[in-house]
Amino acid sequence: IASMMQVGKALGMQTLNDALADLVKNKLVTPEEAYVKSVDKTSFEARLRAEGYPEIRTNELPPNKRNDEHSHPFDVLALVLEGDITLTTDGGARTYRAGEEFCMKAGCPHVEDVGASGVKYLVGRRPV
């Protein structure tokens, strides 16, 4: 069913996770409310595997942790499970909260700033 939903996206079909992400983006529900209703880790892990991310794990960072500018030798696709993290690139800063996804290409310089309650995220790493 999930693959049919993805194929039908152009026709307006969407998964629950996609719908909840839109609600958060449009500030109609809080990220915490969306997280309680969804965060389908199993589907996200399946998507990571299908998109060629062989290393999948859960990372946690403590409150207010800052990782100064650095880059990774792999592509990243992640789903925030709890808390929030702000990623700053040359394109600016963006905060990601529970239920939101972020991606980063290998070699992209960035800074990571963790929110006051820490962050936990499910992440896939794809070598380039």
Secondary structure by P-SEA (a helix, b strand, c coil): caaaaaaacccccccaaaaaaaaaaaccccaaaaaaaccaaaaaaaaaaaacccbbbbbbbccccccccccccbbbbbbbcccbbbbbcccbbbbbcccbbbbbcccccbbbbbcccbbbbbbbbbcc
